[in-house]
């Protein structure tokens, strides 16, 4: 694909490797060990006290994430398919259930931080016990049964989601500590700049979005269906912190004409005047510093702005004379075979990186920097049907009051991103690693 006008076929097409095809976690013993090992690696840098803290109702303690993803394998796989099943602790069935009403009672989400017992070490023993039984099951004849492999694959992708949430949540926890602790040191180019954004044009038309088949997807990505799009254009990179500073300096947080009504109420009631984790700092070259997982440091002009809500993204787009893309527009762009899927999970960075000074593709930062807000409400696709049983509660029952985000972020583990992935959060959420990409109609501005 080259800059200019792009016409996509209405019929399904075979994506290039990584362009739209999923790269699932292998539902076998090796794949299981690999995913579980990363969770242990992410939590190993945290003290037992770090792992117990809950900084707000939307944040879950690290210890809870570790236990909940283990609960998933114990409850949905071992309990049904292990003939010698025994619960590690019967009380865990309620304590580490998140929202599965079909499983039974659950502990209140906002009170997870008061669960001081089991401790972080005991949760580790719980994980080891379930891992031993899961590997034995996967290495045996039961492990090759399609129903078991399907549940294991879902459980591994579920754990990858919680790996990302673990990092988002501990970032919020550490941000409230006056000591400004560091999760993991990293090297940052504080002088990084970026190039001007360019518009890439697309003809639209009748296009298909959704599950391409042949790989793992969550149920909310199905079924594949047709959508009509008007001609549009989309920015070839994400909005930067430097551009957001111009929005702030122009009174963006003080102009009600830029904001949706609920967004303006949030600005006033929450006293927003900048993205989450930003604070004024006269010693910083930009006048602002921000909290990151590598500590508090100056805001860098060239890095993508992150930790902004849908309301802020929408207000910025209006200020810039543009809009947010719809999820169908975003998926059409991401499905272009020449773009591919470029991931950038790096434990030594864990923050969105700026684009290169010269374009490396017609549209960049689709993945691995920030989840990107779209203008689309989180609703079922035509013909959507949730999975049978309690696992059917995974996505469908949240299709109200949420907005869709596309792509992936610097916290997204390897192999978890794809062009059809539908993430979702309420429009006021700022603690996820979210950013902004602009779009507008196809006519010249």
N, C-alpha and C positions, 0 to 999 in steps of 0.2 A: 504494500500500500504506500502510495506517495501522497504528499500534500495536495489537496485539491478536492474534487468532488468524487464521492465513492457511492456506487450503486450496488446494493447487496441483493442477491437473489431471494425470491420469496420462498423457494423450496428449501428443504433442509440441505445442509452441506456437510461434508466431512471435515472437521476442524483439523488444523495442524497439531502435532503433538504439543500439549500444553495450552493450546488456544482456548479450548472449551472442554476437552475431555478431562474427567476427574482422574486423579492419581490417588486411589484409595489406600488407606493403611491396610496392609496385608492381614487378613483375618486368620493368621496362623500364630504359632508360638513365637516365632522370630519377630513378626510385626507387633504382636502384643508386648513383648519385652521392650522393643524399641520405643514405643509410645510411653509406656509406664516409666521407663528410665528417664525420659526428659522431665516428667513431672517431679521425680526425685531430685534431678539436677537443679530445677528451678527453685525448689523449696530448701535445698541444702544450704543456701546462703543466708537463711533466716533463722533467728533464734526461736525457741519455744514461745517466748513472749510476743515476738513479731507475728507468729503464726496464729495466735489466739485473738488478736485485736480486730475489732469491727468498728470502722470509723463512721459509718452511716448505714441506714437500712439496706441500700442497694449493694453495699460491699459485703462480701463474705470472707471470713477468716481463711487464711491459707490452709490451716489444719482442716477446716470444713471442706474445702475443695478437694483435698487429698482423700478425705474419707468418703465424700459423696460419689466421686467417680469410681471408687472401689465398691461402694454400695450398689452401684449400677450393675457391675458384673456379678456380684453376689446375688442380687435380687432377681435380675432378669435372665441370668444364664445358669449359674450354679444351682440355685434353688429349684429350677425346673429340669435341668439336664444332668445333674450329678446325682447318681443313685445313692451315694453315701453322704448326701448333703447334711451339713449341720451349720447353723449360724455361728459366726465368730462370737457375737454377742447379740442376743435377741433384742436388746434395747436399741441397737443401731438401726433397726428397720424403721423406727420412727424418727430418731435423732438426725439421720442423714438423708431422709427423703426430702426432696426439694419441693415438688409441686404435683406429684403423681397421686391424684385422689384415688385412682383405682388400686393402688398398693395399700392404702390405709392412712392413718393419721400421720401428721408431719409436725416438726418443731417450727415455731414461728420464725420466719426469715429474719426479722429485725432483731431477734434475740440470740442469734447464733454466737455472738461474741461472749455471752455469759457461760457458754459450755466450756468450762476449764478442764473438765474431765470427760472423756479420755484426753490425755495430754498428747503432745506432738509425737513422743516416742511410742506411745501405745497405738496411735494411728499408723505409725510405721509398721508395727507388728501386724496390725489388721491388714495393711496392704500386702505384706509378705505372705501372710496366710492365704489370702485370696489369690495372690499371684501363683503360689505353689499349686493350688487346686486348679486354677485356670490353665496353666501350662500342661498339667497332667491331662486335663480334659481335651485340650487342643492337640496333644500328641497321640491321643487315642482315637478309636473309631467314631466316637460321638463328635469329635472336632471337625470332621469332614461333612457332616450333615448340613445341607443348605440352610435350614432354619437357624442352626447354631452359628454358622459362619456369618449370616446376615446380621444377627444380633451382636456378634463380636465386632463386626465392622462398624455398626452403629455405635457401640460402646467406645471404640477407639476414636472415632471422630468426635463423640461427645467429650471424651477426655481432652482432645485437642482444643475444643472450645473452652474448657475450664483451664487449660494451660494459659490461654490468652487472658481469660478473666482473672486468673491468679496474679498475673503481672499488672493488669489494670488496677486490681483491688489493693495490692500491696503498695503500689505507687501512691494511691490516695491515703492509705494508712500512714506511710512514712512522711507524706507532705505535711501532716499535722504535728509532727514532732519538732519542737524548737531546736533540737540538735541538728536538724537538716541531714539526717543519715543518708548514706549511699547504699543502694542495693548492690550495685556492681559498677566499678569504675569504668570509664570509657574515655577515649580520646575524641575531642570535638574540634573541628575547624571553625573557630569563632569568627573568622573573616570570610566565611563562605558567602558567595553571592550567587545569583541565579540569572538566567537570561529572561528576556521578555517572553511572555506567553503568546502563543499563536493560536488562531482558530483553525480547526479542521472541519471541513464541510462534509455532510452526508445527505444523500438524496431521500432517505426514508423509504416510504412505500409500505407494502405489505411484507412484514418480516416475521420470523418465528423466533420465539424465546422459550427458555425452559429446558428441562432435562433432555440431553442429547442421546441418552442411552449408552450402555457400555461401561459405566463406571458408577461409583457411589454418589448418590445425592440424598439430601434430606427430602422429606415428603413435600415440603412447601415449594420445592423447585419443579414440581410436576403438576399437571401434564404439560408437555410442549404444546404451544398454541400460537395462533397468529395475532399480530398486533399491527395496526396501521399507524405509521409515523409520518408526520409532516417533515419536509426538509428542515434540517437543523445543523448547527455547528457546536463544537465542544472544544473547550480549552485543552491544549496539548500537555498541560501540567497542572499541578495543584496550586491553589492560592498560597502565597508565602507569608511568613511572619512579617516581613517588611511591608507587604501590601496591606496586611491587616493593621499595621501601625498607622498607615495613612487613613484607614477607616476610623480608627480611634481618634486621631488628631482632627478629623473633620467632624467630630461630634457624633459618630455613628451610634454610640450607646445612649445618646441624649436626644435623639430625633424620633419621636413616635411615628412619623410618617413612613419610616423604613420598616416598621415592625408589625407582624401579626398581633392581634389583640392579646392573645394568650402570651405571646413572646414579650410584649411590652410589659405585661403584668409581671412576668418572671424577672425582667430587667430591674424593675422597681422594687419588687419584694425581696429579691436575692442580691440587689445592689451590684449587678454585673457592670463592670466597666472595662473588661478585658477577658481573654480566654482563661479558663481554669488553669491554675498554677502560675499565672503571671503576677508579678508584683513590681511596683515602681522601684527603680534602682538608679540613683544618680551616677553611680560608678560604672554602670554598663554603657557601652557605646550606643546602644539603642534606647537607653533610658528605662529599660525593663530587664528583669531577670525572671527565670522560671525554674520550677522544680521539675527534675527529671529523675529517672532511676539511677543516674550517675551523680546525683546531687543537684544543688542549686547553682545555676550558671546564667550568664547573659543570654537574652533572646538573640538569636542569629537571624539576620534579615533573610538569608537565602533558603532557610529550612521551611518546609511546609508548616503552616499554622495548624495546630492540633488542639484537641480537647475543647471544641466548640459545639454547641448544641445545634439542633435543626433550626431553632428560632434564630440563632446568630448567623448560621449559614445562609438562611433565607434573607435576612436583613442585609447582609453583606452583598449578596447577589443583586438585590434591588438597588443598593447604593452604587454598585458597579455598572448599572444599566444592563444587567443580564438576568439569568435565572438559574436554578438548579436543574440538572438533567433528570429526566424520568428514568426509572430503572430499565425500561425497554431500550431507551436510547443508549444508556451506559452499556447494556449487554450487547447490543448491536456492535458498538465500537470495540468492545473487548473480544468479540468473537471473530474479528478480522484475522484471517490465518497468518498474516505476516507479522502480527504483533507478538504472539506467543504469550506465555505466562512466565513472568520473571519474578521470582521470590527473593527476599533479602533478609531472612531471619538471621540475626547475628547477635549472639549473647554479649559480644563486646561492644555493641552499640545500643540496641533497644530504644532507638529514637528515629523518627523519619529523617531521611537524608535528602539533601537538595539534589535537583537534577544536574546533569553535567552541563558545562557552559555551552556546548553544542548539542543539538538534538541527536539522540541515538535512535529514535523511532518517531513516527508521526504523532503518536499519543503515548506519553510516558506516565509513570507513577500510578498505573492502574492497580498494581498490587504492591504490597510490602512497605508502604509508607503510612497512609491513613485510610481507615474506612471512610467512604465518601457518601455524604448525605445525598439522597435523591428527592425529587418532588413527589414521590409515589408513596401513598399510604400502604401499610402492610395489610394486604387483603389476599384471599385465596385466588389462585388461578382458576379459570373456567374448567369445571370438571374435577376440581381438587377433592380428594377423599383422604382423610387421615388414616394411618395404619391401624389395624385392629389391635385391641387390648390396651393396656396401660401405656405402652410406648407411643400410642396414637395421640397422647397428650403432649407430645414433644414440642409441636409448633402450632397446630391449628387453633388451639384455644386462646392464643395470644393475638389473634388477628383482629384487634380493635385498639385504637388509640396509639398506634406505633407507626413509625416511618421506616422505610427501607433504606439500608445502606449497602453499597456494593464495593467489591474489591477485596482487600485484606489490609493488614497493618504491620508495623514493625514487630508486633507481639505475636503475630500469627505463625504457628509452628509449620515446619516444612511439610509440603504435601497436602495442606488443608485448603488452599485457595482454588477457585475455579470461576469461570466466567458466569455461571448460572447461580452462584451462591447468593442467598437472600438473607443478609443479617438484618436485625431490626432492634430499635430502641425507642423509647418514648421521646417526644420532640424536645423535652427540657434536659435530657441526659447530656452531661459534659465529661463524666469520668472515663467513658470509653475513649479509645485513641481514634478520634474522628477528625476529618478534615473537609475541605471544600474544593469542588471542581465546578467551574462555571459552564453554562450552555446558553444558547439563545436560538432564535429562529434563523433560517438559512439566508434571509435577505441581508444585504449589506447594512451595517449599522450607520 
